[in-house]
């Protein structure tokens, strides 16, 4: 089957410039115009749960949405539910990249036959011969309209653009990867298999931009100085059971313990928050045990997209030492060879911290700063980055406000983006809501403590 052509467009917007909102607007206009009835959104796992909330907030058209998460049976049932839905609304299915090509799911997506496919963070299909990319190419050949969303400039990874555009519009760079590679790459090195230089990059960029719109933070001068984004994390059934059990035990202990104090409530909330970060402290142990990697997986997506692909620096704040240590290990596995992460937490000597900050600010190869929020959230400048991820936060608004200013201060020339990793239906949501309202949890927790354990 020949690839479907002339029906695709790329939104190459940097993080915080509104590519999701723009894609929703395009899908809505296409639906209202009678061009589409079904859309398939393919996204990194950590972003799948974000799309329904973004649709709910921004869509001005009727829609129904299903997130294809969980085991295969649950995903297939969600697709079937969309197929059977009879009301006049845009049908939207959202699935992660890794699941698209799996047996039965791929066939079900073919049968779903989306009118429009949106690939969010489309660099996930940059490898031309992976099963993931090939499956999405085939689905793209069936779709009438296609959109890719990515903030990664093609200049950084010129050869990676072919697979994304093979999905989007094969007429731009052709259907044969090797013909594309031979045209734009000069090979050499061992066995003549290494790219020693690129050719005709101006021509490549001109072709890429023929069906693309590019926005950088520097160009988006009408954006606010600070933008906030939430990445919603979904617990597995096993993790949810652990969380609910711990929550019930906390309520039972508080209700039977006599006088309620802020200290006792905050201690129980702390246990719940440790669990949303992936760690469980058992009653007979002081050492946190890793029981979930959901947040770490979401952070890995962000590091890959923003640091590895886009070539920018990133700040990550977390509350607990166990989380900081886990993030350091994640960085060691995720960052490319030669790129480094630095960290500041309680055990780092005060006299060493200045040098660590200077390294992050001045060394081009030091691309990730990992800080414990109580230790590194005040008094330092991290303006080499314009994006900060909150893996977890504490309950104190003053500390949170101070941490926001690590990247948003004199010397910063870009719009600052803050990403909260929030486990759905958990204490994370309560903390985030309170801090956004500029509330200090410790001052209001006694009278309203049950609200935080719902």
C-alpha positions as a Markdown table, in Angstrom:
| # | Residue | x | y | z |
|---|---|---|---|---|
| 1 | Unk | 0.0 | 0.0 | 0.0 |
| 2 | Unk | 1.3 | 3.4 | -0.9 |
| 3 | Unk | 1.6 | 5.9 | 1.9 |
| 4 | Unk | -1.2 | 8.5 | 2.3 |
| 5 | Unk | 0.2 | 11.8 | 1.2 |
| 6 | Unk | -0.5 | 15.6 | 1.5 |
| 7 | Unk | -2.6 | 15.1 | 4.7 |
| 8 | Unk | 0.0 | 15.7 | 7.4 |
| 9 | Unk | 1.4 | 18.6 | 9.3 |
| 10 | Unk | 4.0 | 19.0 | 12.0 |
| 11 | Unk | 3.7 | 21.3 | 15.1 |
| 12 | Unk | 7.3 | 21.7 | 16.2 |
| 13 | Unk | 6.7 | 23.7 | 19.3 |
| 14 | Unk | 9.1 | 23.8 | 22.3 |
| 15 | Unk | 7.8 | 22.7 | 25.6 |
| 16 | Unk | 5.4 | 25.2 | 27.1 |
| 17 | Unk | 4.4 | 26.8 | 23.7 |
| 18 | Unk | 1.0 | 25.2 | 23.4 |
| 19 | Unk | 1.4 | 22.3 | 20.9 |
| 20 | Unk | -1.3 | 20.2 | 22.7 |
| 21 | Unk | -3.8 | 23.1 | 22.8 |
| 22 | Unk | -3.1 | 23.8 | 19.1 |
| 23 | Unk | -3.6 | 20.1 | 18.2 |
| 24 | Unk | -6.9 | 20.0 | 20.1 |
| 25 | Unk | -8.0 | 23.2 | 18.2 |
| 26 | Unk | -7.1 | 21.5 | 14.8 |
| 27 | Unk | -9.0 | 18.3 | 15.7 |
| 28 | Unk | -12.0 | 20.3 | 16.9 |
| 29 | Unk | -12.1 | 22.4 | 13.7 |
| 30 | Unk | -11.8 | 19.2 | 11.6 |
| 31 | Unk | -14.6 | 17.6 | 13.6 |
| 32 | Unk | -16.9 | 20.6 | 13.3 |
| 33 | Unk | -16.2 | 20.8 | 9.6 |
| 34 | Unk | -17.3 | 17.2 | 9.1 |
| 35 | Unk | -13.9 | 15.9 | 8.1 |
| 36 | Unk | -13.2 | 13.6 | 11.0 |
| 37 | Unk | -15.2 | 11.5 | 13.5 |
| 38 | Unk | -12.4 | 9.5 | 15.2 |
| 39 | Unk | -9.0 | 10.5 | 16.4 |
| 40 | Unk | -6.1 | 8.3 | 17.7 |
| 41 | Unk | -3.6 | 10.0 | 19.9 |
| 42 | Unk | -0.3 | 8.2 | 20.4 |
| 43 | Unk | 1.8 | 9.6 | 23.3 |
| 44 | Unk | 4.6 | 8.7 | 25.8 |
| 45 | Unk | 3.1 | 6.7 | 28.7 |
| 46 | Unk | 3.4 | 9.6 | 31.1 |
| 47 | Unk | 1.4 | 11.8 | 28.8 |
| 48 | Unk | -1.5 | 9.5 | 28.0 |
| 49 | Unk | -3.4 | 10.5 | 31.1 |
| 50 | Unk | -2.8 | 14.2 | 30.4 |
| 51 | Unk | -4.8 | 14.2 | 27.1 |
| 52 | Unk | -8.3 | 13.7 | 28.6 |
| 53 | Unk | -7.7 | 16.5 | 31.1 |
| 54 | Unk | -6.4 | 18.8 | 28.3 |
| 55 | Unk | -9.5 | 18.0 | 26.2 |
| 56 | Unk | -11.8 | 18.6 | 29.2 |
| 57 | Unk | -10.2 | 22.0 | 29.8 |
| 58 | Unk | -9.8 | 23.3 | 26.3 |
| 59 | Unk | -12.1 | 21.5 | 23.8 |
| 60 | Unk | -15.1 | 23.6 | 22.7 |
| 61 | Unk | -16.6 | 20.7 | 20.9 |
| 62 | Unk | -18.4 | 17.5 | 22.1 |
| 63 | Unk | -16.1 | 14.5 | 22.6 |
| 64 | Unk | -15.7 | 11.2 | 24.3 |
| 65 | Unk | -12.3 | 9.8 | 25.2 |
| 66 | Unk | -10.8 | 6.5 | 26.2 |
| 67 | Unk | -7.2 | 6.0 | 27.5 |
| 68 | Unk | -5.9 | 2.6 | 26.4 |
| 69 | Unk | -4.0 | 1.7 | 29.6 |
| 70 | Unk | -3.8 | -1.5 | 31.7 |
| 71 | Unk | -3.6 | -5.0 | 30.4 |
| 72 | Unk | -4.4 | -6.1 | 26.9 |
| 73 | Unk | -8.0 | -7.1 | 27.7 |
| 74 | Unk | -8.7 | -3.7 | 29.3 |
| 75 | Unk | -7.2 | -1.8 | 26.3 |
| 76 | Unk | -9.2 | -3.9 | 23.8 |
| 77 | Unk | -12.4 | -3.3 | 25.8 |
| 78 | Unk | -11.7 | 0.5 | 25.7 |
| 79 | Unk | -11.4 | 0.4 | 21.9 |
| 80 | Unk | -14.6 | -1.6 | 21.7 |
| 81 | Unk | -16.4 | 0.8 | 23.9 |
| 82 | Unk | -15.5 | 3.7 | 21.6 |
| 83 | Unk | -16.6 | 1.7 | 18.6 |
| 84 | Unk | -20.0 | 1.2 | 20.1 |
| 85 | Unk | -20.5 | 4.8 | 21.2 |
| 86 | Unk | -23.4 | 6.2 | 19.2 |
| 87 | Unk | -23.7 | 9.8 | 20.3 |
| 88 | Unk | -22.6 | 12.6 | 18.0 |
| 89 | Unk | -19.3 | 13.4 | 19.5 |
| 90 | Unk | -15.6 | 13.2 | 18.4 |
| 91 | Unk | -14.3 | 9.8 | 19.5 |
| 92 | Unk | -10.7 | 10.0 | 20.9 |
| 93 | Unk | -8.5 | 7.0 | 21.8 |
| 94 | Unk | -5.2 | 7.7 | 23.6 |
| 95 | Unk | -2.5 | 5.0 | 23.7 |
| 96 | Unk | 1.2 | 4.9 | 24.5 |
| 97 | Unk | 3.8 | 4.2 | 21.8 |
| 98 | Unk | 5.0 | 0.9 | 23.2 |
| 99 | Unk | 1.6 | -0.7 | 23.0 |
| 100 | Unk | 0.6 | 0.2 | 19.4 |
| 101 | Unk | 2.4 | -2.7 | 17.7 |
| 102 | Unk | 1.4 | -5.4 | 20.2 |
| 103 | Unk | -0.6 | -8.4 | 19.0 |
| 104 | Unk | -4.4 | -7.9 | 18.8 |
| 105 | Unk | -4.0 | -4.2 | 19.8 |
| 106 | Unk | -2.5 | -3.2 | 16.5 |
| 107 | Unk | -5.3 | -5.1 | 14.6 |
| 108 | Unk | -7.9 | -3.4 | 16.8 |
| 109 | Unk | -6.4 | 0.0 | 16.0 |
| 110 | Unk | -6.5 | -0.8 | 12.3 |
| 111 | Unk | -10.2 | -1.7 | 12.7 |
| 112 | Unk | -10.8 | 1.5 | 14.7 |
| 113 | Unk | -9.6 | 3.3 | 11.5 |
| 114 | Unk | -9.0 | 6.7 | 12.9 |
| 115 | Unk | -9.6 | 9.6 | 10.6 |
| 116 | Unk | -6.9 | 11.6 | 12.3 |
| 117 | Unk | -3.8 | 10.3 | 14.1 |
| 118 | Unk | -1.8 | 12.6 | 16.4 |
| 119 | Unk | 1.7 | 11.5 | 17.4 |
| 120 | Unk | 2.7 | 13.5 | 20.5 |
| 121 | Unk | 6.5 | 13.7 | 21.1 |
| 122 | Unk | 6.9 | 12.1 | 17.6 |
| 123 | Unk | 10.7 | 11.6 | 18.1 |
| 124 | Unk | 9.5 | 8.3 | 19.7 |
| 125 | Unk | 9.3 | 6.9 | 16.1 |
| 126 | Unk | 12.6 | 8.3 | 14.9 |
| 127 | Unk | 14.1 | 4.8 | 14.5 |
| 128 | Unk | 13.0 | 3.8 | 11.0 |
| 129 | Unk | 13.1 | 0.0 | 11.3 |
| 130 | Unk | 11.7 | -0.5 | 14.8 |
| 131 | Unk | 8.5 | -2.4 | 15.3 |
| 132 | Unk | 7.0 | 0.6 | 16.9 |
| 133 | Unk | 7.7 | 2.9 | 14.0 |
| 134 | Unk | 6.7 | 0.4 | 11.3 |
| 135 | Unk | 3.3 | -0.2 | 13.0 |
| 136 | Unk | 2.6 | 3.6 | 13.2 |
| 137 | Unk | 3.6 | 4.0 | 9.6 |
| 138 | Unk | 1.0 | 1.4 | 8.6 |
| 139 | Unk | -1.7 | 3.1 | 10.8 |
| 140 | Unk | -0.7 | 6.4 | 9.2 |
| 141 | Unk | -1.2 | 5.0 | 5.7 |
| 142 | Unk | -4.8 | 4.4 | 6.6 |
| 143 | Unk | -5.5 | 7.7 | 8.3 |
| 144 | Unk | -6.9 | 10.7 | 6.3 |
| 145 | Unk | -5.1 | 13.3 | 8.4 |
| 146 | Unk | -2.0 | 13.2 | 10.5 |
| 147 | Unk | -0.2 | 15.5 | 13.0 |
| 148 | Unk | 3.1 | 15.2 | 14.7 |
| 149 | Unk | 4.0 | 17.2 | 17.8 |
| 150 | Unk | 7.6 | 17.6 | 18.9 |
| 151 | Unk | 9.9 | 20.3 | 20.3 |
| 152 | Unk | 13.1 | 18.7 | 19.0 |
| 153 | Unk | 14.8 | 20.6 | 16.2 |
| 154 | Unk | 15.7 | 18.5 | 13.2 |
| 155 | Unk | 19.1 | 20.1 | 13.2 |
| 156 | Unk | 20.1 | 18.1 | 16.2 |
| 157 | Unk | 19.3 | 14.7 | 14.7 |
| 158 | Unk | 18.9 | 15.2 | 11.0 |
| 159 | Unk | 18.6 | 11.5 | 10.1 |
| 160 | Unk | 15.8 | 11.0 | 12.6 |
| 161 | Unk | 13.3 | 13.1 | 10.7 |
| 162 | Unk | 12.8 | 10.5 | 8.0 |
| 163 | Unk | 10.7 | 8.1 | 10.0 |
| 164 | Unk | 8.5 | 10.8 | 11.5 |
| 165 | Unk | 7.8 | 12.2 | 8.0 |
| 166 | Unk | 7.3 | 8.8 | 6.5 |
| 167 | Unk | 4.3 | 8.6 | 8.9 |
| 168 | Unk | 3.3 | 12.2 | 8.2 |
| 169 | Unk | 3.7 | 12.6 | 4.5 |
| 170 | Unk | 5.9 | 10.2 | 2.5 |
| 171 | Unk | 6.1 | 12.6 | -0.4 |
| 172 | Unk | 8.4 | 14.9 | 1.5 |
| 173 | Unk | 11.4 | 12.7 | 2.0 |
| 174 | Unk | 10.3 | 9.6 | 0.0 |
| 175 | Unk | 9.3 | 6.1 | 1.2 |
| 176 | Unk | 12.9 | 4.6 | 1.2 |
| 177 | Unk | 15.0 | 5.3 | 4.2 |
| 178 | Unk | 18.3 | 4.3 | 2.5 |
| 179 | Unk | 17.7 | 6.7 | -0.5 |
| 180 | Unk | 17.1 | 9.5 | 2.0 |
| 181 | Unk | 20.2 | 8.6 | 4.0 |
| 182 | Unk | 22.4 | 8.4 | 0.8 |
| 183 | Unk | 21.2 | 11.8 | -0.2 |
| 184 | Unk | 21.7 | 13.7 | 3.0 |
| 185 | Unk | 24.6 | 11.7 | 4.7 |
| 186 | Unk | 28.2 | 11.1 | 3.8 |
| 187 | Unk | 29.3 | 7.8 | 5.2 |
| 188 | Unk | 32.8 | 6.9 | 6.4 |
| 189 | Unk | 34.6 | 5.5 | 9.4 |
| 190 | Unk | 34.6 | 1.8 | 10.3 |
| 191 | Unk | 33.2 | -0.3 | 7.5 |
| 192 | Unk | 31.9 | 2.9 | 6.0 |
| 193 | Unk | 28.9 | 2.8 | 8.4 |
| 194 | Unk | 29.4 | 6.0 | 10.3 |
| 195 | Unk | 27.9 | 9.4 | 9.3 |
| 196 | Unk | 30.9 | 11.7 | 9.0 |
| 197 | Unk | 28.9 | 14.7 | 7.8 |
| 198 | Unk | 25.5 | 15.8 | 6.5 |
| 199 | Unk | 24.8 | 17.2 | 3.1 |
| 200 | Unk | 22.2 | 19.7 | 1.9 |
| 201 | Unk | 20.9 | 20.4 | 5.4 |
| 202 | Unk | 19.4 | 23.7 | 4.1 |
| 203 | Unk | 17.4 | 21.6 | 1.6 |
| 204 | Unk | 16.4 | 19.1 | 4.3 |
| 205 | Unk | 15.2 | 21.9 | 6.6 |
| 206 | Unk | 13.3 | 23.6 | 3.8 |
| 207 | Unk | 11.4 | 20.4 | 3.0 |
| 208 | Unk | 10.7 | 19.7 | 6.7 |
| 209 | Unk | 9.3 | 23.2 | 7.1 |
| 210 | Unk | 7.1 | 22.9 | 4.0 |
| 211 | Unk | 4.5 | 21.1 | 6.1 |
| 212 | Unk | 5.6 | 22.3 | 9.6 |
| 213 | Unk | 5.2 | 25.3 | 12.0 |
| 214 | Unk | 8.0 | 25.9 | 14.4 |
| 215 | Unk | 7.8 | 27.9 | 17.7 |
| 216 | Unk | 10.5 | 28.4 | 20.3 |
| 217 | Unk | 10.1 | 29.9 | 23.7 |
| 218 | Unk | 12.2 | 32.9 | 22.6 |
| 219 | Unk | 9.8 | 33.6 | 19.7 |
| 220 | Unk | 6.6 | 33.1 | 21.8 |
| 221 | Unk | 6.9 | 36.6 | 23.3 |
| 222 | Unk | 3.3 | 36.7 | 24.3 |
| 223 | Unk | 3.6 | 33.7 | 26.6 |
| 224 | Unk | 3.6 | 34.3 | 30.4 |
| 225 | Unk | 7.0 | 34.3 | 32.1 |
| 226 | Unk | 6.0 | 31.1 | 33.9 |
| 227 | Unk | 4.0 | 28.2 | 32.6 |
| 228 | Unk | 2.8 | 25.2 | 34.6 |
| 229 | Unk | 2.1 | 21.7 | 33.4 |
| 230 | Unk | 0.8 | 18.6 | 35.2 |
| 231 | Unk | 1.8 | 15.1 | 34.1 |
| 232 | Unk | -0.8 | 12.8 | 35.6 |
| 233 | Unk | 0.5 | 9.4 | 36.7 |
| 234 | Unk | -1.8 | 6.4 | 37.0 |
| 235 | Unk | -1.2 | 3.7 | 39.6 |
| 236 | Unk | -1.4 | 0.1 | 38.7 |
| 237 | Unk | -4.2 | -2.0 | 40.3 |
| 238 | Unk | -1.6 | -3.4 | 42.7 |
| 239 | Unk | -0.2 | 0.0 | 43.6 |
| 240 | Unk | -3.7 | 1.5 | 44.1 |
| 241 | Unk | -4.5 | -1.4 | 46.5 |
| 242 | Unk | -1.3 | -0.6 | 48.5 |
| 243 | Unk | -2.2 | 3.1 | 48.6 |
| 244 | Unk | -5.8 | 2.5 | 49.7 |
| 245 | Unk | -4.8 | 0.2 | 52.4 |
| 246 | Unk | -2.2 | 2.7 | 53.8 |
| 247 | Unk | -4.8 | 5.4 | 53.6 |
| 248 | Unk | -7.4 | 3.4 | 55.5 |
| 249 | Unk | -4.8 | 2.5 | 58.1 |
| 250 | Unk | -3.9 | 6.1 | 58.5 |
| 251 | Unk | -7.5 | 7.2 | 59.0 |
| 252 | Unk | -8.1 | 4.4 | 61.6 |
| 253 | Unk | -5.0 | 5.4 | 63.5 |
| 254 | Unk | -5.8 | 9.1 | 63.6 |
| 255 | Unk | -9.4 | 8.5 | 64.6 |
| 256 | Unk | -8.4 | 6.2 | 67.5 |
| 257 | Unk | -5.4 | 8.2 | 68.7 |
| 258 | Unk | -7.2 | 10.9 | 70.8 |
| 259 | Unk | -6.2 | 14.5 | 70.1 |
| 260 | Unk | -5.3 | 15.2 | 66.5 |
| 261 | Unk | -2.1 | 17.3 | 66.0 |
| 262 | Unk | -0.5 | 18.7 | 62.9 |
| 263 | Unk | 2.5 | 16.4 | 63.5 |
| 264 | Unk | 0.5 | 13.2 | 63.5 |
| 265 | Unk | -1.5 | 14.1 | 60.4 |
| 266 | Unk | 1.5 | 15.2 | 58.5 |
| 267 | Unk | 3.4 | 12.1 | 59.4 |
| 268 | Unk | 0.7 | 9.9 | 57.9 |
| 269 | Unk | 0.4 | 12.1 | 54.8 |
| 270 | Unk | 4.2 | 11.7 | 54.5 |
| 271 | Unk | 3.8 | 7.9 | 54.2 |
| 272 | Unk | 1.2 | 8.3 | 51.5 |
| 273 | Unk | 3.4 | 10.8 | 49.6 |
| 274 | Unk | 6.4 | 8.4 | 49.8 |
| 275 | Unk | 4.2 | 5.8 | 48.2 |
| 276 | Unk | 3.2 | 8.0 | 45.3 |
| 277 | Unk | 6.9 | 8.6 | 44.7 |
| 278 | Unk | 7.3 | 4.8 | 44.5 |
| 279 | Unk | 8.5 | 4.0 | 48.0 |
| 280 | Unk | 6.9 | 2.1 | 50.9 |
| 281 | Unk | 8.3 | 2.2 | 54.4 |
| 282 | Unk | 7.1 | -0.9 | 56.2 |
| 283 | Unk | 6.3 | -0.7 | 59.9 |
| 284 | Unk | 9.2 | -3.0 | 60.8 |
| 285 | Unk | 11.7 | -1.1 | 58.7 |
| 286 | Unk | 13.2 | 2.4 | 58.4 |
| 287 | Unk | 14.5 | 1.8 | 54.9 |
| 288 | Unk | 12.2 | 2.7 | 52.0 |
| 289 | Unk | 11.5 | -0.1 | 49.5 |
| 290 | Unk | 10.9 | 0.7 | 45.8 |
| 291 | Unk | 7.4 | -0.7 | 45.0 |
| 292 | Unk | 6.6 | 1.4 | 41.9 |
| 293 | Unk | 8.5 | 3.0 | 39.0 |
| 294 | Unk | 5.5 | 4.9 | 37.6 |
| 295 | Unk | 6.9 | 8.4 | 38.4 |
| 296 | Unk | 10.4 | 7.3 | 37.5 |
| 297 | Unk | 9.1 | 6.2 | 34.1 |
| 298 | Unk | 7.4 | 9.5 | 33.6 |
| 299 | Unk | 10.6 | 11.4 | 34.5 |
| 300 | Unk | 12.5 | 9.2 | 32.1 |
| 301 | Unk | 10.2 | 10.3 | 29.3 |
| 302 | Unk | 10.9 | 14.0 | 30.2 |
| 303 | Unk | 14.6 | 13.5 | 30.4 |
| 304 | Unk | 14.7 | 11.7 | 27.0 |
| 305 | Unk | 12.5 | 14.3 | 25.3 |
| 306 | Unk | 13.9 | 17.5 | 26.8 |
| 307 | Unk | 17.6 | 16.7 | 27.6 |
| 308 | Unk | 18.6 | 13.8 | 25.3 |
| 309 | Unk | 16.5 | 14.9 | 22.2 |
| 310 | Unk | 16.2 | 18.7 | 22.6 |
| 311 | Unk | 19.7 | 19.2 | 24.0 |
| 312 | Unk | 18.6 | 21.4 | 26.9 |
| 313 | Unk | 19.3 | 21.4 | 30.6 |
| 314 | Unk | 16.8 | 20.3 | 33.2 |
| 315 | Unk | 16.3 | 20.8 | 37.0 |
| 316 | Unk | 14.5 | 18.1 | 39.0 |
| 317 | Unk | 13.3 | 18.6 | 42.6 |
| 318 | Unk | 12.2 | 15.8 | 44.9 |
| 319 | Unk | 11.4 | 15.7 | 48.6 |
| 320 | Unk | 12.9 | 12.5 | 49.9 |
| 321 | Unk | 16.4 | 11.1 | 49.8 |
| 322 | Unk | 15.3 | 7.8 | 48.4 |
| 323 | Unk | 13.7 | 9.6 | 45.5 |
| 324 | Unk | 16.8 | 11.7 | 44.9 |
| 325 | Unk | 19.0 | 8.5 | 44.9 |
| 326 | Unk | 16.6 | 6.8 | 42.5 |
| 327 | Unk | 16.7 | 9.7 | 40.1 |
| 328 | Unk | 20.5 | 9.8 | 40.2 |
| 329 | Unk | 20.5 | 6.1 | 39.1 |
| 330 | Unk | 17.9 | 6.9 | 36.4 |
| 331 | Unk | 20.1 | 9.7 | 35.1 |
| 332 | Unk | 23.1 | 7.4 | 34.9 |
| 333 | Unk | 21.1 | 5.0 | 32.7 |
| 334 | Unk | 19.4 | 7.6 | 30.6 |
| 335 | Unk | 21.9 | 10.3 | 29.8 |
| 336 | Unk | 24.1 | 9.8 | 26.7 |
| 337 | Unk | 27.8 | 9.1 | 27.1 |
| 338 | Unk | 29.7 | 12.2 | 28.1 |
| 339 | Unk | 26.6 | 14.0 | 29.6 |
| 340 | Unk | 26.5 | 14.4 | 33.4 |
| 341 | Unk | 24.1 | 15.0 | 36.2 |
| 342 | Unk | 24.9 | 16.7 | 39.5 |
| 343 | Unk | 22.9 | 16.7 | 42.7 |
| 344 | Unk | 22.6 | 18.5 | 46.0 |
| 345 | Unk | 20.8 | 16.9 | 49.0 |
| 346 | Unk | 21.3 | 16.8 | 52.8 |
| 347 | Unk | 24.4 | 14.6 | 52.7 |
| 348 | Unk | 26.3 | 17.0 | 50.4 |
| 349 | Unk | 28.7 | 19.2 | 52.3 |
| 350 | Unk | 27.7 | 22.9 | 52.3 |
| 351 | Unk | 31.2 | 23.9 | 51.1 |
| 352 | Unk | 30.9 | 21.6 | 48.1 |
| 353 | Unk | 27.5 | 23.0 | 46.9 |
| 354 | Unk | 28.8 | 26.2 | 45.3 |
| 355 | Unk | 31.1 | 24.2 | 43.0 |
| 356 | Unk | 28.2 | 21.9 | 42.0 |
| 357 | Unk | 26.0 | 24.8 | 41.1 |
| 358 | Unk | 28.8 | 26.4 | 39.1 |
| 359 | Unk | 29.4 | 23.2 | 37.2 |
| 360 | Unk | 25.7 | 23.0 | 36.2 |
| 361 | Unk | 25.7 | 26.7 | 35.2 |
| 362 | Unk | 28.9 | 26.7 | 33.2 |
| 363 | Unk | 29.6 | 23.2 | 31.9 |
| 364 | Unk | 27.9 | 22.3 | 28.7 |
| 365 | Unk | 28.1 | 18.6 | 29.4 |
| 366 | Unk | 26.4 | 18.9 | 32.8 |
| 367 | Unk | 22.8 | 18.8 | 31.7 |
| 368 | Unk | 20.8 | 17.6 | 34.7 |
| 369 | Unk | 20.5 | 19.1 | 38.3 |
| 370 | Unk | 18.8 | 16.9 | 40.9 |
| 371 | Unk | 18.0 | 18.6 | 44.1 |
| 372 | Unk | 16.3 | 17.8 | 47.4 |
| 373 | Unk | 13.8 | 20.6 | 47.7 |
| 374 | Unk | 14.4 | 21.4 | 51.3 |
| 375 | Unk | 18.2 | 21.6 | 50.7 |
| 376 | Unk | 18.5 | 23.0 | 47.2 |
| 377 | Unk | 15.3 | 24.9 | 46.9 |
| 378 | Unk | 16.7 | 28.2 | 48.2 |
| 379 | Unk | 19.7 | 30.4 | 47.8 |
| 380 | Unk | 21.1 | 29.0 | 44.5 |
| 381 | Unk | 20.9 | 30.1 | 40.8 |
| 382 | Unk | 20.0 | 27.4 | 38.2 |
| 383 | Unk | 19.2 | 29.7 | 35.2 |
| 384 | Unk | 21.2 | 27.5 | 32.8 |
| 385 | Unk | 17.9 | 25.6 | 32.7 |
| 386 | Unk | 14.4 | 27.1 | 31.9 |
| 387 | Unk | 12.5 | 23.9 | 32.9 |
| 388 | Unk | 12.0 | 22.4 | 36.3 |
| 389 | Unk | 10.3 | 19.1 | 37.2 |
| 390 | Unk | 8.7 | 18.5 | 40.6 |
| 391 | Unk | 9.0 | 14.8 | 41.3 |
| 392 | Unk | 7.5 | 15.5 | 44.7 |
| 393 | Unk | 7.0 | 18.6 | 46.9 |
| 394 | Unk | 6.8 | 19.3 | 50.6 |
| 395 | Unk | 3.9 | 21.0 | 52.4 |
| 396 | Unk | 5.4 | 24.4 | 52.9 |
| 397 | Unk | 4.4 | 27.1 | 50.5 |
| 398 | Unk | 7.4 | 29.4 | 51.3 |
| 399 | Unk | 9.8 | 26.6 | 50.4 |
| 400 | Unk | 7.9 | 25.8 | 47.2 |
| 401 | Unk | 7.8 | 29.5 | 46.2 |
| 402 | Unk | 11.6 | 29.8 | 46.8 |
| 403 | Unk | 12.2 | 26.7 | 44.6 |
| 404 | Unk | 10.3 | 28.3 | 41.7 |
| 405 | Unk | 12.8 | 31.1 | 41.7 |
| 406 | Unk | 15.8 | 28.9 | 41.2 |
| 407 | Unk | 15.4 | 29.1 | 37.4 |
| 408 | Unk | 13.1 | 32.2 | 37.3 |
| 409 | Unk | 15.5 | 34.9 | 38.4 |
| 410 | Unk | 18.0 | 37.5 | 37.1 |
| 411 | Unk | 20.0 | 36.0 | 34.2 |
| 412 | Unk | 17.1 | 33.9 | 32.8 |
| 413 | Unk | 16.1 | 34.9 | 29.3 |
| 414 | Unk | 13.5 | 32.3 | 28.5 |
| 415 | Unk | 10.0 | 31.5 | 29.6 |
| 416 | Unk | 10.2 | 29.1 | 32.6 |
| 417 | Unk | 8.2 | 25.9 | 32.5 |
| 418 | Unk | 7.4 | 23.8 | 35.6 |
| 419 | Unk | 6.2 | 20.2 | 35.4 |
| 420 | Unk | 4.4 | 18.6 | 38.3 |
| 421 | Unk | 4.4 | 14.7 | 38.4 |
| 422 | Unk | 1.1 | 14.0 | 40.1 |
| 423 | Unk | -0.4 | 10.6 | 40.9 |
| 424 | Unk | -4.1 | 10.8 | 40.2 |
| 425 | Unk | -6.6 | 10.5 | 43.1 |
| 426 | Unk | -3.8 | 10.8 | 45.6 |
| 427 | Unk | -2.3 | 13.1 | 48.2 |
| 428 | Unk | -0.2 | 14.6 | 45.3 |
| 429 | Unk | -3.3 | 16.3 | 44.0 |
| 430 | Unk | -4.1 | 17.7 | 47.4 |
| 431 | Unk | -0.6 | 19.1 | 47.9 |
| 432 | Unk | -0.5 | 20.6 | 44.4 |
| 433 | Unk | -3.9 | 22.3 | 44.8 |
| 434 | Unk | -3.0 | 23.7 | 48.2 |
| 435 | Unk | 0.4 | 25.1 | 47.0 |
| 436 | Unk | -1.2 | 26.6 | 43.8 |
| 437 | Unk | -3.6 | 28.4 | 46.2 |
| 438 | Unk | -0.6 | 29.6 | 48.2 |
| 439 | Unk | -1.6 | 27.6 | 51.3 |
| 440 | Unk | 0.7 | 26.1 | 53.8 |
| 441 | Unk | -0.7 | 22.7 | 54.7 |
| 442 | Unk | 0.8 | 22.6 | 58.1 |
| 443 | Unk | -1.4 | 25.6 | 59.2 |
| 444 | Unk | -4.7 | 24.2 | 58.1 |
| 445 | Unk | -4.3 | 20.4 | 58.4 |
| 446 | Unk | -5.7 | 19.9 | 61.9 |
| 447 | Unk | -9.2 | 21.2 | 61.2 |
| 448 | Unk | -9.5 | 19.7 | 57.7 |
| 449 | Unk | -7.4 | 16.6 | 58.0 |
| 450 | Unk | -10.0 | 14.1 | 56.6 |
| 451 | Unk | -10.0 | 16.1 | 53.3 |
| 452 | Unk | -6.5 | 14.9 | 52.6 |
| 453 | Unk | -7.3 | 11.2 | 53.1 |
| 454 | Unk | -10.3 | 11.0 | 50.7 |
